[in-house]
């Protein structure tokens, strides 16, 4: 089997239609508070591009065989929690790329950048407790969870089905 070419890169204007489709897909957005409108996706793409321009890293576009597959990379959560400030590794992919090792391969590249280029001692990753697909990827990447680190996401109202979050951590060198 031929492995696809996975590239992390800066966002391009031409990425917008596929990005909008991904963010409007109910299955892709199942573990996010809402679907994004075309305008919300356009604003998000501009913010992601600006963050990469400003500091040289962020949530990069992931290109597979010449097409936008989704994004992965590093970000700094803007909410306050017991584990912030920190750098988070995160991802979102169009569903036709699920189950193919694309997210894993892209996340390994982002992780390497965080540890090798930025010299980070630790990365975190978090998701809604019910998002088993992302949790499995975190575990496959070698991230570990201590249930005492789990938290209620402060951006979601009490009782929201996604408010309960799990936190995974990984130190440089895997420990």
VEXBA-13010 format. One record per residue: x, y negated, z negated of N, C-alpha, C, O in turn; residue in one letter. Coordinates in steps of 0.001 Angstrom, whole numbers. Each point is the difference from the previous one (the first is absolute). Layout:
REC       nc1       nc2       nc3      cac1      cac2      cac3       cc1       cc2       cc3       oc1       oc2       oc3   residu
REC         X         Y         Z         X         Y         Z         X         Y         Z         X         Y         Z        A
...
END
This chain:
REC       nc1       nc2       nc3      cac1      cac2      cac3       cc1       cc2       cc3       oc1       oc2       oc3   residu
REC       835      1184         0      -835     -1184         0       880     -1248         0       958       -88      -768        X
REC     -1279      -859      1616       752     -1243        85      -513      -956     -1071     -1201      -256       -94        X
REC      2123      -269      -714      -356      -956     -1050      -177     -1374       630       819      -410       822        X
REC     -1861      -298     -1188      -205     -1331       569      1042      -994      -504       543       149     -1094        X
REC      -280     -1145      1895       882     -1101      -369      -779      -952      -901     -1020      -555       410        X
REC      1503       368     -1639      -656      -871      -973       896     -1207      -231      1148       142      -421        X
REC     -1680     -1338       699       777     -1222      -180      -759      -976      -888     -1190      -241       202        X
REC      1887      -316     -1183      -535     -1090      -806       495     -1286       630      1189      -138       287        X
REC     -2108      -817       -67       390     -1229       683      -884     -1166      -437     -1004       170      -690        X
REC      1416     -1345      1116      -787     -1201      -232     -1296        75       817       -55       654      1042        X
REC      -958     -1322     -1524     -1300       -34       671        56      -835      1269       751      -971        91        X
REC     -1568      1371       896      -122      -727      1273     -1461      -379       208      -906       650      -522        X
REC       694     -1702      1288     -1374      -414       313      -791      1145       623     -1192       148      -273        X
REC      1835       655      1099      -670      1109       674      -459      1110      -935      -754       879       417        X
REC      1194      -899     -1677      -420       998      -982     -1419      -251      -500      -643       902      -537        X
REC       163     -2116       711     -1252      -392      -644     -1188       901       332      -695       407      -932        X
REC       412       -67      2183     -1195       832       259        27      1348      -724     -1006       405      -583        X
REC      2133       287       612        78      1301      -684       -42      -175     -1518      -540       851      -707        X
REC      1103     -1940       209       -29      -303     -1428     -1441      -278      -436      -441       489     -1040        X
REC      -275     -1260      1821     -1402      -294      -312      -841      1273       -10      -826       196      -892        X
REC      1037       666      1885      -741      1270        50       264       838     -1241      -927       564      -580        X
REC      2199      -479       168       363       800     -1172      -698      -534     -1247      -546       772      -788        X
REC       565     -2083       610      -558      -614     -1206     -1524       -38        -6      -608      -343     -1014        X
REC        -9       692      2135     -1459        68        85      -498      1444         2     -1203       238       107        X
REC      2108       717      -224      -349      1415        31      -399       449     -1418       831       -32      -907        X
REC     -2075       444       709      -447       384     -1350       814      1135      -623       179        40     -1218        X
REC       312       874      2042       789      1107      -548      1369      -483      -480       455       399     -1072        X
REC       204     -1256      1859      1303      -549      -386      -131      -854     -1258       864        34      -876        X
REC     -1947      -798       795      -180      -966     -1083      -795       562     -1185      -434      -753      -872        X
REC       253      2040       845      -811       649     -1035       428      -343     -1423      -838      -101      -895        X
REC      2143       -77       686       505      -261     -1342       427     -1460      -186       833      -312      -852        X
REC     -1410      -563      1652       181     -1440      -134     -1371      -602      -273     -1017       599       350        X
REC       976     -1767      -966     -1296      -557      -406      -982      -253      1134     -1211        84      -202        X
REC      1724      -396      1407      -921      -283      1101       724       109      1328      1229        -5        63        X
REC     -2023       105      1000       545       -87      1350       415     -1443       239      -566      -921      -589        X
REC      1550       727      1449       425     -1356       328      -623      -436      1322       -67       774       955        X
REC      -379     -2005      -916      -524      -580      1234      1175      -256       944      1150         9      -440        X
REC     -1413      -236      1717      1098      -344       916       797     -1217      -471      1227        -7       102        X
REC     -1900     -1010      -611       701     -1191      -487       841       309     -1243      1110      -515      -138        X
REC     -1631      1349      -765       767       379     -1188      1254       790       395      1068      -190      -581        X
REC     -1207      1068      1564      1170       748       475      1020      -926       646      1202       166      -203        X
REC     -1667     -1132       972       919      -951       637       759      -794     -1063      1206      -213       123        X
REC     -1912      -223     -1162       652      -721     -1084      1013       856      -731      1080      -469      -358        X
REC     -1436      1743       135       913       913      -677      1254       226       842      1109       -11      -534        X
REC     -1268       215      1835      1151       209       872       919     -1222       -63      1220       149       -79        X
REC     -1787     -1341       113       814     -1217       -91       755       -62     -1325      1171      -381       -25        X
REC     -1828       751     -1079       670        -7     -1311      1128      1032       -44      1087      -285      -504        X
REC     -1349      1485      1033      1040      1038         1      1204      -447       812      1141       181      -424        X
REC     -1392      -762      1584      1091      -482       856       776     -1109      -722      1231       -19        23        X
REC     -1957      -899      -662       649     -1100      -712       868       468     -1149      1073      -556      -233        X
REC     -1525      1579      -493       796       527     -1112      1305       610       499      1048      -173      -622        X
REC     -1112       884      1739      1224       588       566       929     -1105       494      1211        67      -214        X
REC     -1768     -1082       872       833     -1114       469       675      -714     -1169      1169      -375        92        X
REC     -1898       188     -1184       511      -768     -1136      1090       729      -775       962      -630      -439        X
REC     -1090      1956       258       966       680      -866       723      1171       663       889       601      -604        X
REC     -1264      -274      1844       699      1062       719      -549      1395      -253       555       979       499        X
REC     -1624      -872     -1256      -620      1302      -283     -1447      -220      -388      -428     -1117      -293        X
REC      -321      2222       299     -1411       -67      -347      -716      1253       466       578      1086        23        X
REC     -1826     -1243       343      -780      1108       564       142       -90      1517      -632      -831       652        X
REC      1475      1705      -109       318       -23      1423     -1051       736       825      -672       911      -485        X
REC       551     -1323      1726      -776       761       967       742      1311       239      1227        12        96        X
REC     -1969      1090         1       598      1293       330      -424       331      1422     -1186        94       313        X
REC      2177        79       527      -231       328      1400       384      1458       234      1080       443      -393        X
REC     -1965       279      1027       251      1402       328      -186       155      1500     -1081      -244       536        X
REC      2150       652       131       -37       191      1450      -593     -1215       716      -788       141       936        X
REC      1179     -1340     -1391      -392     -1234       656     -1335      -593      -423      -383     -1056       503        X
REC      -343      1712     -1424     -1309      -502      -424        -6      -305     -1491       680       667      -779        X
REC     -1456     -1683       383      -152      -308     -1411      -774      1130      -674     -1137       298       365        X
REC      1778       322     -1355      -618      1106      -737      -566      -464     -1334      -893       644      -552        X
REC      1407     -1761        26      -420      -499     -1300      1106      -841      -592       744      -664       723        X
REC      -636       692     -2038      1088      -731      -644       489       753     -1219      -715       802      -600        X
REC      1949     -1087       260       601       453     -1245      1092      -977      -364       489      -752       842        X
REC      -121       772     -2084      1073      -879      -417       -95      -346     -1460      -558       742      -809        X
REC      1119     -1889       494       178      -424     -1374      -732     -1311      -239       -29      -875       865        X
REC      -559       750     -2042      -687     -1241      -352       107      -230     -1498       345       902      -763        X
REC      -647     -2115       365       -16      -359     -1414     -1442      -286      -392      -589      -972       474        X
REC        14      1806     -1331     -1392      -241      -417      -164     -1405      -571       883      -517      -686        X
REC     -2033       -89       983      -255     -1371      -445      -819       -52     -1284      -242     -1083      -533        X
REC      -183      2226        34      -770        25     -1244       927       347     -1169      1093       533       190        X
REC     -1552      -844     -1385       767       306     -1206      -442      1347      -557     -1193       274      -131        X
REC      2173       557      -192      -256      1306      -620      1225       363      -837      1019      -688        46        X
REC     -1127      1759      -799      1102       388      -880      1275       357       758      1071        39      -605        X
REC     -1149       219      1902      1168       416       778       493     -1092       950       954       222       745        X
REC     -1590     -1397      -760       433     -1096       868       887      -956      -799      -163      -114     -1215        X
REC      1089      -568      1869       286        -2      1432       705      1293       425       692       642      -790        X
REC      -888      -287      2048       559      1223       544       -27       -89      1523      -511      -963       572        X
REC      1063      1972        63      -122       146      1450      -720      1312       245       384      1056      -504        X
REC     -1441     -1159      1294      -848      1148       321       287       472      1418       264      -810       888        X
REC      -316      2113      -680        10       556      1335     -1447       384       327      -690       619      -811        X
REC       252      -994      1997     -1380       268       372      -139       287      1489       960      -136       758        X
REC     -2155       532      -345      -249       388      1384     -1485       -30       313      -852        23      -888        X
REC       580       -74      2171     -1346       194       549       188       394      1460       746      -643       740        X
REC     -1434      1711      -336       162       515      1364     -1329       265       666      -984       360      -645        X
REC       978      -548      1952     -1145       393       811      -175      1512      -169       985       731      -108        X
REC     -2224      -269        86      -224      1410      -360       560       994      1008       257      1147      -363        X
REC       -58     -1549      1617       587       955       944      1461       324      -320       586       895       609        X
REC         0     -1617     -1560      1379       271      -407        71       748     -1327      1094       317      -469        X
REC     -2227       -33      -136       -17       725     -1268       420      1453       219      -264       580      1053        X
REC       913        -6     -2049       333      1424        25      1105       375       964       171      1180       306        X
REC       585     -2152       180      1060       268       978      1393      -321      -538       985        81       734        X
REC      -902      -447     -2019      1295      -350      -579       447     -1422       326      1115      -391      -347        X
REC     -1961      -376      1002       354     -1369       396       151      -888     -1245      1002      -700      -144        X
REC     -1988       730      -746        62      -831     -1206      1219       376      -835       674      -877      -540        X
REC      -390      2151       431      1151       462      -765      1298      -532       611       841      -556      -706        X
REC      -685       727      2003      1215      -471       674       173     -1501      -104      1107      -486      -231        X
REC     -2193      -250       400        71     -1459       -95       314      -426     -1432       805      -906      -217        X
REC     -1437      1553      -758       240      -350     -1405      1444       291      -397       578      -749      -789        X
REC        11      1805      1309      1410       278      -292       888     -1142       488       954      -380      -678        X
REC     -1267      -164      1851       775     -1133       518      -143     -1227      -909       984      -675      -300        X
REC     -2209       397      -129      -236     -1152      -876       685       198     -1353       593      -928      -549        X
REC      -682      2142        26       644       310     -1276      1507      -199        92       607      -602      -886        X
REC       -11      1102      1945      1437      -153       201       392     -1477        52      1016      -392      -573        X
REC     -1807      -418      1251       258     -1432        68       -39      -601     -1407       867      -797      -360        X
REC     -1856      1172      -420      -130      -533     -1354      1192       326      -876       516      -866      -707        X
REC       -84      2098       754      1114       420      -848      1355      -424       562       836      -530      -732        X
REC      -614       759      2024      1323      -242       585       254     -1467       349      1064      -536      -307        X
REC     -2037      -110       946       205     -1378       445      -303     -1007     -1094       772      -932      -223        X
REC     -1891      1116      -457      -377      -950     -1056       631       332     -1351        39      -842      -897        X
REC       451      2068       759       641       393     -1257      -964       155     -1164       388      -169     -1156        X
REC     -1641       490      1453      -992       161     -1062       314      1231      -843       499      1004       508        X
REC      -792     -1096     -1783       190      1138      -907     -1225       898       -21       106      1192      -288        X
REC     -1286     -1767       598     -1244       768       -84     -1005      -527      1016       -29     -1189       314        X
REC      -784      2094       183     -1179      -335       795     -1210       585      -704        94      1025      -676        X
REC     -1223     -1682       839     -1254       555      -495      -948       170      1178       191      -582      1067        X
REC     -1203      1384     -1286     -1082       139       959     -1261       267      -806        36       708     -1007        X
REC     -1141     -1272      1449     -1242       217      -731     -1166        52       971        63      -512      1117        X
REC     -1126      1149     -1583     -1206       140       799     -1161       306      -927       177       292     -1183        X
REC     -1362      -367      1752     -1179       429      -753       185      1458      -396       494       804       790        X
REC      -888      -465     -2002       191      1364      -506      -633      1045       912       477      1133        57        X
REC     -1534     -1489       652      -702       963       853       626       152      1389      -480       802       801        X
REC      1535     -1554      -503       650        69      1313      1057      1108         3      1196      -254      -138        X
REC     -1671      1475       298       898      1154       -97      1012        66      1131      1114       479      -212        X
REC     -1460      -939      1400       936        27      1136      1239      -854      -307      1127       454       200        X
REC     -1328     -1672      -679      1150      -856      -334       770       545     -1194      1228       -87       -41        X
REC     -1927       635      -911       686       574     -1157       906      1157       425      1119       126      -497        X
REC     -1596       715      1409       834      1115       489      1245      -531       712      1084       567      -137        X
REC     -1239     -1656       898      1166      -575       674       989      -549     -1024      1206       197       149        X
REC     -1681      -867     -1163       891      -514     -1051       795      1141      -629      1206      -115      -218        X
REC     -1893      1209       -68       666      1154      -610       988       638       970      1090       407      -403        X
REC     -1461      -317      1679       913       560      1005      1270      -842       106      1085       529       242        X
REC     -1228     -1847      -425      1148      -911        52       848        66     -1272      1059      -625       -65        X
REC     -1506      1367      -938       766       145     -1235      -377      -995     -1084       695      -108     -1010        X
REC     -1782      -618      1206      -483      -897     -1044      -698       838     -1076      -609      1027       301        X
REC       704     -1472     -1541      -624       733     -1099      -962      -918      -749       142     -1223        -4        X
REC     -1114      1853      -622     -1055      -722      -718        37       359     -1475       107      1167      -375        X
REC      -198     -2200      -451      -229       164     -1427     -1406      -550      -242      -222     -1194       199        X
REC      -728      2022      -619     -1373      -479      -190      -114     -1234      -902      -982      -737        84        X
REC      1971       511      -938       -25     -1199      -855       183     -1283       806      -293     -1090      -492        X
REC       780      1216      1735       181     -1163       876     -1257      -335       809       -79     -1073       597        X
REC      -891      1970      -571     -1211      -249       782      -680     -1273      -497       147      -374     -1164        X
REC      -888      -286      2044      -554     -1312      -353     -1300      -268       745      -330       662       985        X
REC      -381     -1634     -1477     -1203      -505       655       447     -1171       873       581      -964      -497        X
REC      -854      1050      1797       460     -1060       902      -718     -1303      -338     -1229       -55        52        X
REC      1978     -1000      -398      -628     -1239      -453      -765      -766      1082      -785      -892      -319        X
REC      1002      1224      1579      -713      -687      1082     -1383       587       262      -768      -547       792        X
REC       448      1652     -1451     -1294       659       198      -823       -86     -1276       525       128     -1107        X
REC     -1822      -346      1280      -861      -170     -1165      -170      1316      -758       131      1087       563        X
REC      -425     -1218     -1845      -248      1162      -848     -1101       852       628     -1007      -521       479        X
REC      1212      1823      -488      -974       924       561       161       277      1481      -660       891       534        X
REC      1538     -1647       153       227       250      1435       618      1380       174       887       376      -766        X
REC     -1333       376      1746       463      1379       208      1507       107       253       576      1073      -176        X
REC        67     -2168       585      1429        24       295       848      -647     -1100      1221       -82       133        X
REC     -1849      -372     -1207       749      -767     -1006      1071       837      -694      1092      -506      -259        X
REC     -1372      1767       -48       998       855      -646      1137       318       955      -217       601      1051        X
REC      1428     -1002     -1412      1178       190       849      1049       853      -708       100         8     -1227        X
REC       672       702      2030      1145       769      -474      1269      -694       481        45      -548      1102        X
REC       970       580     -1934      1292      -604       317      1049      1095        79       105       847      -887        X
REC       659      -878      1949      1123       915       189      1272      -823        51        -8     -1143       458        X
REC      1099      1725      -928      1300      -684       -22      1083       904       575       -84      1227       -53        X
REC      1099     -1876       601      1184       742       444      1215      -904      -152        15     -1129       491        X
REC       993      1635     -1170      1242      -741      -167       975       347      1122       -42      1092       567        X
REC       916     -2044      -262      1044       254      1004       739      1268      -396       336       188     -1169        X
REC       -92       655      2113       650      1266      -282      -989      1110      -356       397      1137      -256        X
REC     -1693     -1479       242     -1035      1013      -214      -378       258     -1443      -943       747      -263        X
REC      1653     -1346      -680      -299       284     -1394     -1053      -876      -607      -330       155     -1176        X
END
